[in-house]
Amino acid sequence: MEIQRIIKKNILRQEAYPIEKIGSRVKLDANENPYTLPPPLKEKMFKYLEAISLNRYPDPRSSELRARLADYLRVHDDMLLIGNGSDELIQMLLVAFNSLPSGAVIIPVPTFAMYKIIALNTGHKIIEIPLNDQFHLNEELMLDTISQNNPSLVFFSYPNNPTGNLFNRETIEKILEQSNCLVVIDEAYFNFSGETFLPNLDKWENLIILRTLSKVGLAAMRLGILIAQPSIIHELNKVRLPYNINAISQAAGLFFLENKEEFLKQTRRVITGRDNLLRELEGIEKIHPYPSDANFILFSCANDKNKLYNSLLEKGILIKNFTSSGILKDFMRVTVGSDGETREFLAALRDIIRM
Ligand SMILES: Cc1ncc(COP(=O)(O)O)c(C=O)c1O
């Protein structure tokens, strides 16, 4: 059977998301928290998980987790939706919204790859708007494109992955104010930037905020959070699969909220590590890093960057190399690791550059 004949055209044209499983000693490619839980806390977490009835389906609405998260975020629990990572929430948004004939999804680029991948999978028309050479929004172009194209959704990664910067807040506010579309502010790196649109939820009913626990130490648990007006949550719940958050992840989310100081201590270490890493990278000849409000740093290299990437890998250090021919072709991204990992990365980088 020729399955190409029956597969949707937009899927046929896609490639599977290229997450490489590359063995490495020092893993600095995926913007994860480098620290594991201290042993007493790990012990406490296992106790927590022991109480789960594995023979039962999990709470289909993650009610307790939503209630506790609502307290933590100071919103009503009917303004929250939990996803299997924020990836799933992006998917729910793109499944639920936009059936207008002229509708489109607007994405400033470069940015987080999943907006485009999921938008293509779900059959959307996509309009990509290039950032300027300092990776900021081109306000006039954004506003004009939005007013001419009647989009249903605009995505902003805030701070932006992979460039690391926060876009101009006034520009985003103008878009929220002037446009008739849903504006998604993806605050995956909020714990490193401290900047949020959360207090503005009452002001703009077209504002949707995404958060995740992946960057603060629970990437394995896949817990994303969407915060928006109850009317939006109501519609999104129609496309959410009934048991999308498994019982272990729900318990891990509650565990995070009860022990958040321990997790946030690690986040503060990462912020200090990021600022040190930037200073060190700025001092290395041929490396041009960009300041970051997230837990990673984007940089370009005057040498052959593919050779640099491979030489780092030979030394057991994995970073993110952008291999497509687009705007990022000269760039690489390194996640802020533990102090020891950063030292090892910098020493290897200096060695390779000197060679
Ligand atoms: C901007 C942004 N949003 C969302 C995600 C995905 O988060 P999750 O692990 O919750 O699916 C990432 C992951 O790197 C990201 O960079």
The ligand as an SDF file (V2000), in Angstrom:
LIG
                    3D

 16 16  0  0  0  0  0  0  0  0999 V2000
    9.9980   28.7810   24.3250 C   0  0  0  0  0  0  0  0  0  0  0  0
    9.7150   27.3700   24.6960 C   0  0  0  0  0  0  0  0  0  0  0  0
    8.4470   26.9990   24.9010 N   0  0  0  0  0  0  0  0  0  0  0  0
    8.1440   25.7360   25.2380 C   0  0  0  0  0  0  0  0  0  0  0  0
    9.1350   24.7780   25.3810 C   0  0  0  0  0  0  0  0  0  0  0  0
    8.7390   23.3540   25.6690 C   0  0  0  0  0  0  0  0  0  0  0  0
    8.4550   23.1980   26.9720 O   0  0  0  0  0  0  0  0  0  0  0  0
    7.8770   21.8140   27.5280 P   0  0  0  0  0  0  0  0  0  0  0  0
    9.0460   21.0240   27.9540 O   0  0  0  0  0  0  0  0  0  0  0  0
    7.0050   22.2640   28.6620 O   0  0  0  0  0  0  0  0  0  0  0  0
    7.0920   21.1660   26.4350 O   0  0  0  0  0  0  0  0  0  0  0  0
   10.4610   25.1180   25.1800 C   0  0  0  0  0  0  0  0  0  0  0  0
   11.5110   24.0800   25.3050 C   0  0  0  0  0  0  0  0  0  0  0  0
   12.6480   24.2350   25.0810 O   0  0  0  0  0  0  0  0  0  0  0  0
   10.7630   26.4420   24.8180 C   0  0  0  0  0  0  0  0  0  0  0  0
   12.0150   26.8220   24.5680 O   0  0  0  0  0  0  0  0  0  0  0  0
  1  2  1  0
  2  3  1  0
  2 15  2  0
  3  4  2  0
  4  5  1  0
  5  6  1  0
  5 12  2  0
  6  7  1  0
  7  8  1  0
  8  9  2  0
  8 10  1  0
  8 11  1  0
 12 13  1  0
 12 15  1  0
 13 14  2  0
 15 16  1  0
M  END
$$$$
